[in-house]
Amino acid sequence: MEWSYMKMKSETMPKKKKSYLSRLGMTLLTILLIVLFIFIMSLVSKIQGTARVVNYAGLVRGKTQRIIKLEISGSPQDEMIADIDAFIDGLENGSSQLNLVRLDDPDFQAKMKELDANELITGVVNTFALKVDRKSVV
């Protein structure tokens, strides 16, 4: 009887050890999965911030074109110019109101410092007005 008890005990021990190892393995894999999930979510957040910057840069371009067309036709667009100034400031410095992150790319920041909506639009409108005046004179 003692022999059968020892035999049973030796057969159940590896099962317990296997069960322990499988639980340990599942726990480690779960922890790894959680860490990877958090890492991926932070990457997605960064990508969304960058995508938002690209979107607002496109808005600056599109609104600038619209303002120039309206200004040339004689319709002042001070409110739209103020919007563009806010977008440019948000792109340059980041903005919690617009939910924009500040990109630390030196080339991008150098270009953003060059932008001033009022000067840009006034310069284009004046240049266009000069071209129109020259065509009417010729």
TITOR-96290 format. One record per residue (C-alpha): residue number from 1; residue in three letters; x, y, z. Coordinates in nm, 2 decimals. Each point is the difference from the previous one (the first is absolute). Layout:
REM residues N
    k    r      xx      yy      zz
  NUM  ALA       X       Y       Z
...
***
This chain:
REM residues 138
    k    r      xx      yy      zz
    1  MET    0.00    0.00    0.00
    2  GLU    0.28    0.23    0.08
    3  TRP    0.15   -0.06   -0.35
    4  SER   -0.33    0.09   -0.18
    5  TYR   -0.03    0.31    0.21
    6  MET    0.36    0.11   -0.10
    7  LYS   -0.07   -0.08   -0.36
    8  MET   -0.32    0.21    0.00
    9  LYS    0.18    0.29    0.17
   10  SER    0.28    0.00   -0.26
   11  GLU   -0.26    0.00   -0.28
   12  THR   -0.19    0.29    0.14
   13  MET    0.30    0.22    0.07
   14  PRO    0.09    0.06   -0.36
   15  LYS   -0.36    0.09   -0.08
   16  LYS    0.00    0.26    0.28
   17  LYS    0.34    0.13   -0.12
   18  LYS   -0.14    0.02   -0.36
   19  SER   -0.31    0.18    0.12
   20  TYR    0.22    0.25    0.20
   21  LEU    0.22    0.06   -0.31
   22  SER   -0.29    0.05   -0.23
   23  ARG   -0.16    0.25    0.24
   24  LEU    0.33    0.18    0.03
   25  GLY    0.04    0.00   -0.38
   26  MET   -0.36    0.14   -0.05
   27  THR    0.06    0.26    0.27
   28  LEU    0.33    0.12   -0.17
   29  LEU   -0.17    0.00   -0.34
   30  THR   -0.29    0.20    0.14
   31  ILE    0.24    0.26    0.16
   32  LEU    0.19    0.02   -0.33
   33  LEU   -0.33    0.05   -0.19
   34  ILE   -0.10    0.28    0.23
   35  VAL    0.33    0.18   -0.03
   36  LEU   -0.01   -0.03   -0.38
   37  PHE   -0.36    0.13    0.00
   38  ILE    0.10    0.31    0.20
   39  PHE    0.30    0.05   -0.23
   40  ILE   -0.21   -0.02   -0.31
   41  MET   -0.26    0.24    0.14
   42  SER    0.27    0.26    0.07
   43  LEU    0.12   -0.04   -0.35
   44  VAL   -0.35    0.05   -0.14
   45  SER   -0.04    0.31    0.22
   46  LYS    0.32    0.15   -0.15
   47  ILE   -0.11   -0.09   -0.35
   48  GLN   -0.33    0.17    0.05
   49  GLY    0.17    0.31    0.13
   50  THR    0.22    0.01   -0.31
   51  ALA   -0.30   -0.06   -0.23
   52  ARG   -0.18    0.28    0.17
   53  VAL    0.29    0.23   -0.07
   54  VAL   -0.01   -0.10   -0.37
   55  ASN   -0.37    0.06   -0.01
   56  TYR    0.03    0.35    0.15
   57  ALA    0.29    0.08   -0.24
   58  GLY   -0.24   -0.09   -0.28
   59  LEU   -0.27    0.23    0.15
   60  VAL    0.25    0.29    0.01
   61  ARG    0.08   -0.06   -0.37
   62  GLY   -0.37   -0.03   -0.10
   63  LYS   -0.13    0.29    0.20
   64  THR    0.29    0.22   -0.12
   65  GLN   -0.10   -0.07   -0.36
   66  ARG   -0.36    0.08    0.08
   67  ILE    0.08    0.32    0.18
   68  ILE    0.22    0.12   -0.28
   69  LYS   -0.29   -0.06   -0.25
   70  LEU   -0.24    0.18    0.22
   71  GLU    0.24    0.29    0.08
   72  ILE    0.07    0.05   -0.37
   73  SER   -0.37    0.02   -0.07
   74  GLY   -0.02    0.27    0.27
   75  SER   -0.15   -0.19    0.29
   76  PRO    0.21    0.04    0.31
   77  GLN    0.05   -0.32    0.20
   78  ASP    0.14    0.11    0.34
   79  GLU   -0.16   -0.29    0.18
   80  MET    0.14   -0.27   -0.23
   81  ILE    0.34    0.17    0.03
   82  ALA   -0.03   -0.02    0.38
   83  ASP   -0.08   -0.37   -0.03
   84  ILE    0.31   -0.06   -0.21
   85  ASP    0.21    0.19    0.25
   86  ALA   -0.13   -0.23    0.27
   87  PHE    0.07   -0.31   -0.21
   88  ILE    0.35    0.12   -0.07
   89  ASP    0.06    0.07    0.37
   90  GLY   -0.13   -0.34    0.09
   91  LEU    0.22   -0.17   -0.26
   92  GLU    0.30    0.19    0.12
   93  ASN   -0.05   -0.03    0.38
   94  GLY   -0.26   -0.28    0.04
   95  SER   -0.35    0.08    0.11
   96  SER   -0.22   -0.17    0.25
   97  GLN   -0.30    0.18   -0.14
   98  LEU    0.06   -0.13   -0.35
   99  ASN    0.14   -0.33    0.14
  100  LEU    0.33    0.05   -0.18
  101  VAL    0.34   -0.13    0.10
  102  ARG    0.31    0.19   -0.05
  103  LEU    0.23   -0.17   -0.25
  104  ASP    0.37    0.04    0.09
  105  ASP    0.12   -0.03   -0.36
  106  PRO    0.23    0.30   -0.05
  107  ASP   -0.08    0.04   -0.37
  108  PHE   -0.38    0.01    0.07
  109  GLN    0.05    0.25    0.29
  110  ALA    0.22    0.22   -0.22
  111  LYS   -0.28    0.01   -0.27
  112  MET   -0.26    0.07    0.27
  113  LYS    0.19    0.30    0.12
  114  GLU    0.00    0.15   -0.35
  115  LEU   -0.38   -0.01   -0.02
  116  ASP   -0.21    0.30    0.10
  117  ALA   -0.35   -0.02   -0.15
  118  ASN   -0.05    0.38   -0.03
  119  GLU    0.34    0.06   -0.17
  120  LEU   -0.05   -0.31   -0.22
  121  ILE   -0.34    0.09   -0.12
  122  THR    0.07    0.37   -0.04
  123  GLY    0.31   -0.07   -0.20
  124  VAL   -0.19   -0.24   -0.24
  125  VAL   -0.29    0.23   -0.04
  126  ASN    0.23    0.30   -0.07
  127  THR    0.20   -0.20   -0.25
  128  PHE   -0.32   -0.12   -0.17
  129  ALA   -0.13    0.36    0.00
  130  LEU    0.32    0.12   -0.16
  131  LYS   -0.02   -0.27   -0.27
  132  VAL   -0.37    0.10   -0.07
  133  ASP    0.10    0.37   -0.02
  134  ARG    0.29   -0.07   -0.24
  135  LYS   -0.23   -0.20   -0.23
  136  SER   -0.26    0.27   -0.01
  137  VAL    0.27    0.26   -0.08
  138  VAL    0.16   -0.20   -0.28
***
